[in-house]
Amino acid sequence: MPETEAVTTTVRVVDIVPGDLPAIITAEPVRSPGGRTKLFTQQVQVRDPELFRRLASEISKGDEIQATVVTEWPQGARYFTRLVRYVKVAENAPVITAPA
């Protein structure tokens, strides 16, 4: 069984990428140990088709979302991330979750 970790954080949506493995590109400021702030960008797969459809219709580039991202480390394989839940930060939008 792969090792998994879920993290929820507020990020800005930089791009929405349709395709066979749809994804979003997110950015968030992080502080280095030296105290400098850097921009961390990440491409996160959206493996649930319904979650991606709703995200693409409700979220625009530049929007902030509270995203729950699961990272999986399958044995003998490269890790991957996937979006499982999001809430648009600027509005009191409903929580959108991928089915279990």
Secondary structure as GFF3:
##gff-version 3
##sequence-region A 1 100
A	DSSP	beta_strand	3	17	.	.	.	ID=ss1
A	DSSP	beta_strand	23	31	.	.	.	ID=ss2
A	DSSP	beta_strand	37	45	.	.	.	ID=ss3
A	DSSP	alpha_helix	49	58	.	.	.	ID=ss4
A	DSSP	beta_strand	64	73	.	.	.	ID=ss5
A	DSSP	beta_strand	80	88	.	.	.	ID=ss6
A	DSSP	beta_strand	96	97	.	.	.	ID=ss7
###
